[in-house]
Amino acid sequence: MGARNSTHNGPVQVQPLRDDECYNLSNSTHYTVSEVQQLYRQFMNEVPSGFIPKPEFGTLCQVMGIREGAIRELVFSAFDLNGDGYISFSEFIRAMSTMTRGSADEKLNFAFHLYDTGGDGGRPRGYLTKSDLLRVVNSLRSMLGDLLMLNGTTYNTPDALVDAIFLEMDLNRDGKITEEEYRVGAKRDQAIVQGLALF
């Protein structure tokens, strides 16, 4: 789909969705060709530039009730697959496909990558640390209130809740939760994933 011109401060106007792009998106998502075409028309009606910049996405999140800045950042990063600061139609439709029609494994993968920010120190991605989960728990606490519960147990602090999650999911006790550990732990105890759900 169209590209941004790197000499400008924002995205350039994109062309209509070509047939091959439409079929490619249909084949790589859970949408039919006609649904991709309809979603493209709606997307372009709302976002004529063809790209959603981060500030505009933040405004959309606030309208949807996501007011916590850290959560907006996580969601934006999950949609902005190439990390260019804009969400293109293809990025948007892929994320929406997973969120609305994806299999359980696809949704777990999406959630894992949502939380795996690489940390504040710019560490490599591919695993979750306690600070990654603490950031999510603190943000959810800001949005939803102080009650920290998991499997019927109330935790007094976000740190205590994160410790309980790590006890359940960090199978090899190395202080990291890999994608595979996350998937295994989530399937074994779905309450953890439900407790960390953003959607």
C-alpha positions as CSV (number, residue, x, y, z in Angstrom):
1,M,0.0,0.0,0.0
2,G,1.3,3.6,-0.5
3,A,4.4,4.7,1.3
4,R,5.2,7.8,3.2
5,N,7.6,10.3,1.6
6,S,10.6,10.6,3.9
7,T,11.2,14.2,3.0
8,H,7.9,15.3,4.4
9,N,6.8,15.6,8.0
10,G,3.7,13.4,7.5
11,P,2.2,10.8,5.2
12,V,1.4,11.5,1.6
13,Q,-1.9,10.7,-0.1
14,V,-2.2,7.0,-0.8
15,Q,-3.7,5.5,-4.0
16,P,-6.8,3.2,-4.1
17,L,-6.3,-0.3,-2.9
18,R,-5.0,-2.4,-5.8
19,D,-6.6,-5.8,-6.5
20,D,-3.4,-7.7,-5.6
21,E,-3.1,-5.8,-2.3
22,C,-6.7,-6.6,-1.5
23,Y,-6.3,-10.3,-2.2
24,N,-3.0,-10.3,-0.2
25,L,-4.7,-8.7,2.8
26,S,-7.6,-11.1,2.5
27,N,-5.2,-14.1,2.4
28,S,-3.3,-12.8,5.4
29,T,-6.3,-11.9,7.6
30,H,-9.6,-13.3,8.6
31,Y,-11.5,-11.0,6.2
32,T,-13.0,-11.8,2.8
33,V,-12.0,-9.7,-0.2
34,S,-15.3,-7.8,-0.1
35,E,-14.8,-7.1,3.6
36,V,-11.3,-5.8,3.0
37,Q,-12.6,-3.5,0.3
38,Q,-15.4,-2.2,2.6
39,L,-13.0,-1.7,5.5
40,Y,-10.6,0.1,3.2
41,R,-13.4,2.5,2.1
42,Q,-14.3,3.1,5.7
43,F,-10.7,3.6,6.8
44,M,-10.0,6.1,3.9
45,N,-13.2,7.9,4.7
46,E,-12.1,8.4,8.3
47,V,-8.3,8.8,7.5
48,P,-8.0,10.3,4.0
49,S,-4.2,10.4,4.3
50,G,-4.1,6.6,4.6
51,F,-2.1,6.7,7.8
52,I,-3.0,7.3,11.5
53,P,-0.3,9.3,13.3
54,K,0.3,8.6,16.9
55,P,-1.4,11.8,18.3
56,E,-4.5,11.1,16.3
57,F,-4.5,7.5,17.5
58,G,-4.3,8.7,21.0
59,T,-7.4,10.9,20.5
60,L,-9.2,7.9,19.1
61,C,-8.3,5.8,22.1
62,Q,-9.6,8.4,24.5
63,V,-12.9,8.4,22.6
64,M,-12.9,4.6,23.1
65,G,-12.3,5.1,26.8
66,I,-8.6,4.3,26.9
67,R,-7.3,7.3,28.7
68,E,-4.2,5.9,30.3
69,G,-1.2,7.0,28.3
70,A,0.9,3.9,28.8
71,I,-1.9,1.7,27.5
72,R,-2.4,3.9,24.5
73,E,1.4,3.5,23.8
74,L,1.2,-0.3,24.1
75,V,-1.8,-0.5,21.7
76,F,-0.2,1.9,19.2
77,S,3.0,-0.1,19.2
78,A,1.0,-3.3,18.7
79,F,-0.7,-1.8,15.6
80,D,2.4,0.1,14.2
81,L,4.1,-3.1,13.1
82,N,7.0,-1.4,11.2
83,G,7.6,1.2,14.0
84,D,7.4,4.3,11.7
85,G,5.0,6.2,14.0
86,Y,2.0,5.8,11.7
87,I,-0.6,3.1,11.4
88,S,-1.3,2.2,7.8
89,F,-4.4,0.4,6.5
90,S,-2.6,-2.9,6.2
91,E,-1.3,-2.6,9.8
92,F,-4.7,-1.6,11.0
93,I,-6.6,-4.5,9.3
94,R,-4.1,-7.1,10.4
95,A,-4.4,-6.1,14.1
96,M,-8.2,-5.8,13.9
97,S,-8.4,-9.2,12.2
98,T,-6.4,-10.8,15.1
99,M,-8.4,-8.9,17.8
100,T,-11.8,-9.6,16.4
101,R,-11.5,-12.9,14.5
102,G,-8.2,-14.4,15.5
103,S,-7.7,-17.9,17.0
104,A,-6.9,-18.2,20.6
105,D,-3.2,-18.6,19.8
106,E,-3.2,-15.6,17.5
107,K,-4.8,-13.5,20.3
108,L,-2.2,-14.8,22.8
109,N,0.6,-13.9,20.4
110,F,-0.9,-10.4,19.9
111,A,-1.2,-9.9,23.6
112,F,2.4,-11.0,24.2
113,H,3.7,-8.6,21.6
114,L,1.5,-5.9,23.1
115,Y,3.3,-6.2,26.4
116,D,6.7,-6.9,25.1
117,T,8.0,-3.4,24.6
118,G,11.6,-4.1,25.0
119,G,11.6,-2.3,28.3
120,D,12.8,1.2,29.2
121,G,16.4,0.3,28.6
122,G,15.9,-0.8,25.0
123,R,16.6,-4.4,25.7
124,P,15.9,-6.9,22.9
125,R,12.3,-8.0,22.5
126,G,11.1,-11.6,22.8
127,Y,10.4,-11.9,26.5
128,L,8.5,-10.2,29.3
129,T,10.2,-8.9,32.4
130,K,8.6,-8.0,35.7
131,S,8.9,-4.3,34.8
132,D,7.0,-5.0,31.5
133,L,4.1,-6.5,33.4
134,L,4.3,-4.0,36.2
135,R,3.9,-1.2,33.6
136,V,0.7,-3.0,32.3
137,V,-0.7,-3.7,35.8
138,N,-0.1,-0.1,37.0
139,S,-1.8,1.2,33.8
140,L,-4.7,-1.1,34.2
141,R,-5.0,-0.1,37.8
142,S,-5.1,3.6,36.8
143,M,-7.9,2.8,34.3
144,L,-9.9,0.2,36.4
145,G,-9.3,1.0,40.0
146,D,-7.3,-0.3,42.9
147,L,-8.7,-3.9,43.1
148,L,-5.9,-6.3,42.2
149,M,-7.3,-9.8,41.9
150,L,-6.3,-13.0,40.3
151,N,-8.0,-16.4,40.7
152,G,-10.1,-15.0,43.6
153,T,-7.0,-13.8,45.5
154,T,-6.6,-10.1,46.2
155,Y,-3.1,-8.6,46.1
156,N,-2.2,-5.5,48.1
157,T,0.3,-4.1,45.5
158,P,0.9,-4.3,41.8
159,D,4.3,-5.9,42.6
160,A,2.6,-8.7,44.5
161,L,0.3,-9.4,41.6
162,V,3.2,-9.4,39.1
163,D,5.1,-11.8,41.4
164,A,2.1,-14.1,41.4
165,I,1.9,-14.0,37.6
166,F,5.6,-14.7,37.3
167,L,5.3,-17.6,39.7
168,E,2.6,-19.1,37.5
169,M,4.2,-18.3,34.1
170,D,7.9,-18.2,34.4
171,L,8.3,-21.9,34.0
172,N,12.1,-22.1,34.1
173,R,12.4,-19.4,36.8
174,D,14.9,-17.3,34.8
175,G,13.1,-14.0,35.6
176,K,11.7,-13.8,32.0
177,I,8.5,-15.0,30.4
178,T,9.1,-16.1,26.9
179,E,6.3,-16.2,24.3
180,E,6.1,-20.0,24.7
181,E,5.9,-19.7,28.5
182,Y,3.2,-17.1,28.1
183,R,1.2,-19.3,25.8
184,V,1.5,-22.4,28.0
185,G,0.7,-20.4,31.2
186,A,-2.2,-18.6,29.6
187,K,-3.7,-21.9,28.4
188,R,-3.2,-23.5,31.8
189,D,-4.6,-20.5,33.8
190,Q,-6.8,-18.2,31.6
191,A,-7.5,-15.9,34.6
192,I,-4.1,-14.4,34.1
193,V,-4.7,-13.4,30.5
194,Q,-8.2,-12.2,31.4
195,G,-6.7,-10.1,34.2
196,L,-4.2,-8.5,31.8
197,A,-6.7,-8.0,29.0
198,L,-6.8,-4.5,27.4
199,F,-9.8,-5.3,25.1
